[in-house]
Amino acid sequence: MNGSPSGLLGRVVRYFSSMGGKYGVEWWILCAGAALVGAIVLMAVFSGYIAPFDPYDQAAGPQLSPPGPTHLMGTDNLQRDVFSRIVFGSQTILKVSVMAAIISSLVGITMGLVSGYAGGIPDKILSLIMDAVYVFPGLILAIALAAMFGPGVINITFSVAIIYIPTYFRLVRGQTLAVKQELYVEAARAIGAGHLTILAKYIFPNVIATTVVVFTLNVADAIMIEAALTYLGLGLPPTVVDWGMDLAMGKKFLPSGMWWLVTFPGVMISLLALGFTMLGEGLAEILNPRLLER
Amino acid sequence: MGHLIRYIVARTLMTVPMVLILLTIIFAVLRLMPGDPVSAMLGGHAPEHVIELKREQLGLNRPLHVQYVDYLWSVCRFDLGDSMVLQQKVTDIIAEKLGATIELTVFGMLVTVVVGVFLGAYAADRRRTLGDSAIRLYGIVVYCIPVYWLGLMLQLVFGVWLDWLPIAGRTGPRVFPSDFERTGFYLVDTLLAGDTESFFDVLVHLVLPAFTLGLTLSGIFVRLTRANMLDVLKSDYILAAESRGIPRRRVVYRHALKNALIPILTMMGLQVALLMAGAVLTETTFSWPGMGRLLLERIYLRDYPTIQGVIIVFALMVAFISLVVDIVYAVVDPRIRY
């Protein structure tokens, strides 16, 4: 039976339910999150095949028509197909939020590692700065940055990335401080390992595990910040297809009851953020068994 | 008592470097970034000498370090300069809008705490039941709903479809704030003026924005209260209370909840940043004439002194509230000392 499709399927099903039995609800939260994120990623990758219309096509159908068989999510005031704009909009928000999280994690983790390992006055000053940024409302900082940088996909990515650097810095620095006291780090130093070797081989692997969870939750947050900025009319030029901008446009037609223009982009932003949050929550509980008794 | 005073003094002193760093970051972001405020303000087509004159008037042609010291000194004197768009002092413009934002955030927080703490305590009491799972799910889902979209949905349902509540502004068309305005907090002002009709008008306008802001943040409080309550419910004194025959409901909602609330207080301090970010977005959705809406209006107008002023006031508010929360925490829980 080994290797046959049905045998493989059976093994997959057995594996999933055994994990479910081991970790309980958390495993299923993780799976649901992964499924949501996976579905939206597929939508972004295969946008051209899924969307029935060009998202910019201003003659896709009648103006402001409610959802129906030809236009699953209706049309907007410029006669564009809302469903096609939703499908293509997934590309923008995924690109910006994931890239922003990657940038801030790279910068934050590096700074946290080096600062925590080096210690001394520079570390104290850097920590003070990071703490100050951490308590300041991230969105307001992002608004200021986006206003200064001007519209553009790269610009909004950096505006979002900068506000999360302190999150990684604080986490990694704290753990570096703890790990560098460990006996095995001292042993490494005793046998003559250089600073770079100690950082890369002894400290970094012990610090990185928790950042995986933070990264996932960070993407969820970045999704809501990206959409918030574009909802406010900042960050992206009007030529880009984006859920937040569609939401802002739909808002104008809300008092006249055009529900589909605000409902669908909002549902998508929430689902995408929910997917990453569930993924993060599931990972957190599974990687940290102490929490399981709750 | 001496310890408490020493803690308060130390904690207050710690606020100074934080505020200084925030002010420096704001200065750096608004001055060192690409884009020249003056040419942007004058529309980009102004002749060179007009731009030069304007730069000189605003002191933007001086060396950066001089500008920086001058900037810090004016913030110390609570002088945020004049608006570039309207001939008005920035502090006056902000004073006009601050009440609206504070009124919104206070009521938003109230909704958050009431909904969050109640649901969290209930879930902990009924651990591993259907109700518990539903509340935990609510906690995760509501956290992922963007506050601006929740606002739009509530507007659609309660404002447009059911037509129960107003969806924009602080007052209706037949109420004139100038009749009663004193403190900027309209609920207080209308009561002081004894104008019950306006009071109810202000109140109905507050319902949707406050619930929008409050519900999105309640998810965190649900989770936190639940986790704290589970810890507290395991402790010996709860068992002791129950074995003395005190009804379960009283043990959970009086004895346990009181002790679970202390860590929640510190969480409130950390949520201030989220609350303010949420307020900026809620104000935009509900055309609420507060600081957030002012900030965005002025960003479109490129009114740099006002933008800077609003962000400074947000920074000062964050620093002040986290200071107050920490002090209250120390007073409530005597174990917190330096």
Interface residues (C-beta under 8 A of the other chain):
Chain A: V25 L128 I129 D131 A132 V133 V135 F136 P137 G138 L139 I140 L141 I143 A144 L145 A147 M148 F149 G150 A220 M224 A227 A228 Y231 L232 G233 L234 L247 G250 K251 L254 P255 G257 W259 V262 T263 P265 G266 I269 S270 A273 L274 T277 M278 E281 R294
Chain B: P17 M18 I21 L22 I25 I26 V29 L30 M33 P34 G35 S133 I140 V141 Y143 C144 I145 P146 Y148 W149 L152 M153 Q155 L156 G159 V160 W161 I167 A227 L230 L270 V272 A273 L274 M276 A277 V280 L281 T284 T285 L295 L296 I299 Y300 I307 I311 F314 A315 V318 A319 S322
